[in-house]
Amino acid sequence: EKLSPQTRSENMGLDAIPPIKLSQIEPFLNEAVILQTNELENAPRVVAAPENRVIITTGDIAYVRGDIQLTTPKYRIYREAKPLTDPITQEVLGFEAAYVGSAEFVREGDSGIDASGKPFVVPATVSITSTRQEVRIGDRLATLAHQEYKNFVPRPPTRPIDGRVISVYGEAIHAAKNQIIAINRGAVDGLEPGHVLSLWRAGISTTDRTTPEKINLKLPDENNGNLMVFQVFDRVSYGLIMSSFDSVKRGDRIGQP
């Protein structure tokens, strides 16, 4: 009997996905915020900078109006929150506040009346201690507790998940491996940090041109990689794309691995 070399394939499954390295997402874990309502709407806001500058960065001071005082010396700065809408229903699922930087209290504000009898406001002063992007007039200040996280072990969800990509975190429209996306499923849907989901690219609509009838076709959805959920809010979660064959965009489907 003559023997020949043979190969054997085996589905590696979730065991082939290593735990997320905290170095990839640790800054993001304490920066990205999903709010149930737009609570930042009434938060202290940056109203001016020295010499009427528009852009403020690390080491600069900024002037702030709102409830800011020495009893809360450290703040985080966020761009005004934007609504996250479901790609299918268009329902607002939460408000995403992009992290801008951090600031420390310097001096309280005041008020008075000028020589002509008109009232005026002296804004509070803060020092910009770090920036992820430039601080702008209108950015909001908030206090949020630092959270501690451990490595996430990949595992499938305990219940069926069928959802959509809401957005790519940041200014990008498309995402790829090692980028972060928001999805329209969260704690109320049974998602937990460490859950692995598949990414699916929607099949395009086309026409069968091989027959006179010109039948409309909807091509099958194709697997486009996977993501691991690492931060979960009530109705929205953030996931890190672990692998992708093509770009990922808003509206792409997510499901069981």
C-alpha positions in Angstrom: 0.0 0.0 0.0 1.4 3.4 -1.0 1.0 6.2 1.5 0.8 9.9 0.4 1.1 13.1 2.5 -2.3 14.4 3.6 -3.6 17.6 5.3 -6.3 17.8 7.9 -8.2 21.0 8.5 -9.8 21.9 11.8 -12.0 24.8 12.9 -10.1 26.6 15.6 -13.1 28.5 16.8 -12.9 31.0 19.6 -9.8 29.4 21.0 -7.8 30.9 18.1 -8.7 34.4 19.3 -6.3 35.7 22.0 -7.4 37.9 24.9 -7.4 41.6 24.1 -4.2 43.4 25.3 -5.2 46.2 27.6 -2.5 48.4 25.9 -4.8 48.4 22.8 -7.9 49.7 24.6 -7.0 50.9 28.1 -7.0 54.7 27.3 -10.3 54.2 25.5 -11.9 52.4 28.4 -11.6 55.5 30.6 -12.3 58.0 27.8 -15.3 56.8 25.7 -18.6 57.6 27.3 -22.2 56.6 26.3 -24.8 58.7 28.1 -28.5 57.7 28.3 -29.5 61.3 27.8 -27.5 64.3 26.8 -26.3 65.1 30.3 -23.4 67.2 29.0 -25.9 69.7 27.7 -25.9 71.5 31.1 -22.3 70.7 32.0 -19.6 73.5 32.5 -18.4 74.6 29.1 -15.3 76.3 27.7 -16.3 79.8 26.7 -13.0 81.6 25.9 -9.2 81.4 25.8 -6.5 84.0 26.3 -5.9 86.4 23.3 -9.2 85.1 21.7 -7.5 81.9 20.5 -9.8 79.3 19.0 -7.7 76.2 19.6 -6.4 75.4 23.1 -3.8 72.6 23.9 -1.8 71.1 26.8 -0.3 73.8 29.1 -2.7 76.5 28.1 -5.4 77.9 30.3 -9.1 78.2 29.4 -12.0 80.1 30.7 -15.1 78.1 31.8 -18.7 78.9 32.7 -20.8 76.6 34.8 -20.6 74.8 38.1 -16.9 74.4 38.5 -15.0 74.9 41.8 -12.1 74.0 44.0 -14.0 71.1 45.6 -13.7 69.3 42.3 -10.2 70.0 41.2 -9.9 67.6 38.2 -12.1 67.4 35.1 -12.3 65.6 31.8 -13.1 67.5 28.7 -15.5 66.1 26.1 -16.8 67.3 22.8 -20.5 68.0 22.8 -22.3 64.7 22.8 -23.7 63.4 19.5 -26.7 61.0 19.3 -26.1 57.4 18.3 -29.0 56.2 16.2 -30.0 52.6 15.3 -29.3 52.1 11.6 -32.6 50.3 11.1 -35.1 52.0 13.3 -33.3 55.4 13.6 -34.1 55.4 17.3 -31.6 57.3 19.5 -29.9 54.6 21.7 -27.6 57.0 23.6 -25.3 59.9 23.3 -21.6 59.5 22.5 -19.2 62.0 24.1 -15.8 62.0 22.4 -12.9 62.5 24.9 -10.8 65.7 24.3 -8.5 65.9 27.3 -8.3 66.8 31.0 -8.1 70.0 33.0 -7.5 71.2 36.6 -9.2 74.0 38.5 -7.2 77.2 38.8 -9.5 80.0 39.8 -13.1 80.6 40.6 -15.4 82.8 38.5 -17.1 86.0 39.7 -19.6 88.6 38.6 -20.0 92.3 38.9 -21.3 95.5 37.4 -19.2 97.8 35.2 -19.0 101.6 35.3 -22.0 102.0 33.0 -24.2 99.8 35.3 -24.1 96.7 33.0 -23.7 93.3 34.7 -20.7 91.1 33.7 -19.5 87.6 34.4 -15.9 86.6 35.1 -15.5 83.0 34.0 -13.6 80.4 36.1 -10.1 79.4 35.0 -8.8 75.9 34.3 -5.4 74.6 33.2 -5.4 72.1 30.4 -3.2 69.2 31.7 -3.5 66.8 28.7 -5.1 66.6 25.3 -6.2 63.8 23.0 -7.2 66.4 20.5 -7.3 70.2 20.6 -9.7 71.8 23.0 -12.3 74.1 21.4 -14.8 76.7 22.5 -18.0 74.9 23.5 -16.3 71.7 24.8 -17.8 70.4 28.0 -16.3 69.5 31.4 -17.3 66.5 33.5 -16.1 64.4 36.4 -16.1 60.6 35.8 -14.6 57.9 38.0 -11.6 56.0 36.8 -12.4 52.3 36.2 -10.2 49.3 36.5 -10.3 46.5 33.9 -8.8 43.0 33.5 -7.9 41.0 30.4 -11.0 39.9 28.5 -11.3 36.1 27.7 -13.0 35.5 24.3 -16.3 33.5 24.5 -19.6 33.4 22.6 -22.7 35.2 23.9 -25.1 33.0 26.0 -28.1 34.1 23.8 -28.5 34.8 20.1 -27.4 38.2 19.0 -28.5 39.9 15.8 -27.5 43.6 15.5 -25.9 46.3 13.5 -22.8 48.5 13.5 -23.8 52.0 14.6 -20.6 53.9 14.0 -16.8 53.9 13.8 -15.3 55.6 16.9 -13.6 58.8 15.9 -14.0 60.7 12.7 -13.6 57.7 10.3 -16.4 56.3 8.2 -14.8 52.8 7.6 -12.9 50.6 10.1 -10.5 47.7 9.9 -8.6 45.4 12.2 -7.7 47.0 15.6 -10.2 49.8 15.3 -13.2 50.3 17.6 -16.8 50.3 16.5 -20.1 50.9 18.3 -22.9 48.4 17.9 -26.7 48.6 18.7 -26.7 45.8 21.3 -25.8 46.1 25.0 -26.5 44.8 28.5 -30.2 44.6 28.0 -29.5 42.1 25.1 -27.2 39.9 27.3 -23.9 41.2 26.0 -20.9 41.2 28.3 -17.2 42.2 28.0 -15.4 39.4 26.3 -18.2 38.3 24.0 -17.1 37.6 20.5 -19.3 38.4 17.5 -19.1 37.9 13.8 -19.1 40.7 11.3 -21.2 40.3 8.2 -21.1 42.4 5.0 -24.5 42.8 3.4 -24.9 41.2 0.0 -25.6 43.7 -2.8 -28.8 43.8 -4.8 -28.3 43.1 -8.5 -30.1 41.6 -11.5 -29.8 38.2 -13.1 -29.0 39.2 -16.7 -28.7 35.6 -18.0 -32.4 35.4 -18.6 -34.9 37.6 -20.4 -36.9 38.1 -17.2 -34.1 40.1 -15.5 -34.9 38.6 -12.1 -33.9 40.8 -9.1 -31.2 39.2 -6.9 -30.1 39.8 -3.3 -26.7 38.3 -2.9 -26.0 36.5 0.4 -24.4 38.3 3.3 -20.7 37.4 3.6 -18.6 36.9 6.8 -16.2 39.8 7.2 -14.3 38.9 10.3 -15.0 39.2 14.1 -15.0 41.6 16.9 -14.7 41.3 20.7 -17.0 43.4 22.9 -15.0 45.1 25.7 -17.3 47.9 27.0 -21.0 47.5 27.5 -23.7 50.1 28.2 -27.4 49.5 28.4 -28.2 49.6 24.7 -24.9 50.2 23.0 -21.5 48.4 23.2 -18.0 49.0 22.0 -16.0 46.3 20.3 -12.5 45.9 19.0 -12.2 44.5 15.5 -10.0 41.4 15.8 -10.0 40.5 12.1 -11.6 41.8 8.9 -11.4 40.8 5.3 -12.9 44.1 4.1 -13.7 47.5 5.6 -16.4 47.7 8.2 -19.0 50.5 8.1 -22.3 51.6 9.7 -25.1 49.3 9.0 -23.0 46.1 8.7 -24.6 43.2 10.5 -23.2 41.5 13.6 -24.2 38.0 14.9 -23.2 34.8 16.5 -19.6 33.7 15.9 
